[in-house]
């Protein structure tokens, strides 16, 4: 009987330790959420970015090149159709819906270029070391093709 009593005590300690870990993780998660809410991502607006002109014509070849780049670098977060329903959304993130007419970080070609190149302070990483400027402009042209307003043009 003494062995059974010792085993029960060990099980209680295991449960207490496991419960402590669970409570600790819950507390850390709540602190992270509170920190995000206390410091929301600032809109990525630059007056000089609005003035940037896209040097790459928005033609079928550029859009096709942009689509290839998008599928390789962007679809995993923003989803294959750009609706913000990629893997990041499934994991609880909030990637931008690129089919909207206006975005939090600017909607001009120059602003879109700047966000892709420099990233944002939130979940969007910078691509300036991964893509050339021309590739980023191809992405801008493809992203433009996703929105209804631009498809109608």
N, C-alpha and C positions, 0 to 999 in steps of 0.2 A: 504494500500500500504506500510506503514511503516514496517509491519510484513514481507512482502515479501522481502524488502530490507535487513532486518536483517538476514533472513534465507539465502539469497544469500551470505552475508558476512561470515556467519558461514560455509557454504559449501566451500567457497574459502579457509578459514583457515584450514578446514579439509583436503582439497586437498594439501595445502602447507605442512602441517604437515606430511601427508602420503608420499608425494614426498620426504620430508627430510629423513624420515625413509628409504625409498627405496634407496636413494642416499647413506645414511650412511651404509646400508648393502652392497651395491655394493663396496663401498670404503674398508670396512673391508674384504670382500672377495678378492679384488685385493691385499691388503696388505698380506693376508695369502698366496696367490699364489706366490707373489714375494718373500716372506720369504722362501717358499719351494724351489723355484728355486735358491735362493741365498745360501741355505744350503742343497744340495741334500744328500740323505742318503748315508753314506759311505758304501762301500762293507764290509760285515761282514766276514773278512778273519782272521783266526788265524792259524799260522803254526802248533801249537800243535794240532789243530782240525784235520788237514790233517792226522796226525799220528794215530788218534784214530781208532781202529779196531772194527768192529761190532761183538760183542760176540754172537749175536743171528743168527742162521743159516737162510739163505733166503730160506725157504721151504714153502710149501702150507699153513701149519698151521699158520706160522708167518705172511705171506702175508694176510691171511684171518683176523687174529686178527688186523693187521694194517689197513685193509680196514674198519673194524668196528669203530676203533678209528678215522680214517680219516673222515668218514661220520659224526661222532658225533662232531668232533672238527675243521675240516679243510674245508669241502666241502662248507660251507656257504660263504667262501671267494674265495677259489681256484676253486670252481665248482666241480660237482660230478665226472668228468673225469680228474680233475687236470689241465685243460687248462687255468685257470685264469679267468674263465667266471662266477664266483659265484656272489652272491649279492653285494659284495664289488665293483666288476667291474661295475655292473649296477648303483651303487651309485656314480660312478666317480673315484673309487680307481683303483689301478693297482696291483692286486695280481699276484704273479709269476705264469707263466705257468710251471707246474711241469712235463710236458711231453718233455720239451726241453732237449738237451744233456748237456748243460752247463748253469749255473746260476750265477747271480751277486754275490751271497754270498757263492759261493763254491759248488763243485759238488761231492766231496768225501763223503763216508758214514759219516765220522767224522764231516765234515763241515755241512752236512745236519742235523745231530744229534745236533750239537752246535746251529744252527739257530733255530731249534724247541725248544730246551731247554732254550736258552737265549733270543730269539727274535732278532729283529733288531732295529735300531734307527728309522725306518719308521713305517709302519703299522702292522708289524708282532709282535704279543705279545709273551711273554715268557711263556712256558708251564712247567717249572721246578717245579712249585707248584701245577700243575694240573695232571701231568702224572708221572709215575715212569720212571726210566731210561730204563727198559725193554720195557715198552709201547712205549717209543720214538723210540727205536731200531726197534720195530715192524712197526711203522710208516715209518721209513727209508726204510725197506724192501718193504712195500707196495708202497711207492712213487717211488722206483726204478722200480717196476713192471709196472708203468705207461708209462715209456719211451720206444720207439721202440728199442733202442740199447740194453736195458736190457731184453726186451721180447724175443729178438732173441737169447739170450744166453741159 
